[in-house]
Amino acid sequence: MSEVVELAKALINRKSVTPSDAGCQQMMQLWLADAGFNNETMVFEDTTNLWARRGQSGPVFCFAGHTDVVPSGPESDWQTPPFIATEQDGFLHGRGAADMKGSLAAMLTATKRFVADYPDHHGSIAFLITSDEEGPFINGTTRVIDTLEARNEKIDWCIVGEPSSTELIGDVVKNGRRGSLTADITFNGIQGHVAYPHLAKNPVHLAAPALAELAQTHWDDGNAFFPPTSFQISNVNAGTGAGNVIPGAMQMCCNFRFSTQVTDQQLIERTEAILQAHELDYHVKWTFNGQPFLTDAGSLVDATQYAISQVTGRETELSTAGGTSDGRFIAPTGAQVVELGPVNATIHKVDEKVKIKDLESLEEIYYHIMVRLLT
């Protein structure tokens, strides 16, 4: 068994459902201490975080990731136990195999090998690991970054180990992500009997034209790296459950995934202007989930593309598609950030798995990136 597979199995076997770390970071610290890293545990509320660094000078190259995983659902639905790593037909099965304990294992084994080969490398190597990426993301990476910023400790290059690949390892690298903004809106009306509508105000009827306008609004054109901003209604709720009662209120949740062509404040202002133009009685709670970020051509992107080419023999596609990641907390500090990890076909699914050869290739890619940047 290769070292990267052995370590990935050890991590998968720990049931670290958000925000539990289940001892994963302690295991990682042992590996990192042996490689000359100084380990610093940062616990914020229910979240365990790790900042580990080898070296005192810049530039700082950082691996970022998370030890927490999403729940497995009924374990009886799985072909193999979700928290017992199982090798089968060339794949490693288990919750977190692809998202993202396989990446963590590849990061650690690549770093161990690199430090052994280049003990006097340039700059510093760091690890930023959290147990709250899959959850509310309040006490994880964002709190660690706040701590580092307060003491002026900067990251120059960061690889987030999210499963970016689509069909083949390294075929897609995320060099940015869209911003995310959520609105929870309550539209107020007056409850009443459906037979006496003149004595009531139906908030569903009143809000419908505004919702249609929001859904049809063109927010921006996007750009070379980002598609146009998307507005989606995700939840709507109204009524008492009775068929003869006009509801007194309607609750709606909607989300913007936005490009760098528009700001969160502009989206808020334009949305509320539409609601006010329809003279609605409403209350809205805005939740800002993260700014869009983009790492254009530069040393990190160049090193990543080079390493993938060296290991796999193919070119990679740069993409900003998909959801958000903890890269949104790191990029605003000025760091170059990319996401590179396993194939994402089974993430968050029953029978999550990763190809064993992909883990070995990923370790090799990470190794070549460090060689390119730090030697």
Secondary structure as UniProt FT lines:
FT   HELIX           3..12
FT   TURN            18..19
FT   TURN            22..23
FT   HELIX           24..34
FT   TURN            35..36
FT   STRAND          38..44
FT   TURN            45..46
FT   STRAND          47..54
FT   STRAND          60..66
FT   HELIX           75..77
FT   TURN            82..83
FT   STRAND          86..88
FT   TURN            89..90
FT   STRAND          91..93
FT   TURN            95..96
FT   HELIX           97..101
FT   HELIX           102..117
FT   TURN            119..120
FT   STRAND          124..130
FT   HELIX           141..150
FT   TURN            151..152
FT   STRAND          157..160
FT   TURN            169..170
FT   STRAND          172..174
FT   STRAND          176..177
FT   STRAND          179..188
FT   STRAND          192..193
FT   TURN            194..195
FT   HELIX           197..199
FT   HELIX           203..216
FT   STRAND          230..238
FT   TURN            243..244
FT   STRAND          245..246
FT   STRAND          249..258
FT   TURN            260..261
FT   HELIX           264..277
FT   TURN            278..279
FT   STRAND          282..290
FT   STRAND          293..294
FT   HELIX           299..312
FT   STRAND          317..319
FT   HELIX           327..330
FT   HELIX           331..333
FT   STRAND          336..339
FT   TURN            345..348
FT   TURN            350..351
FT   STRAND          353..355
FT   HELIX           356..374
//
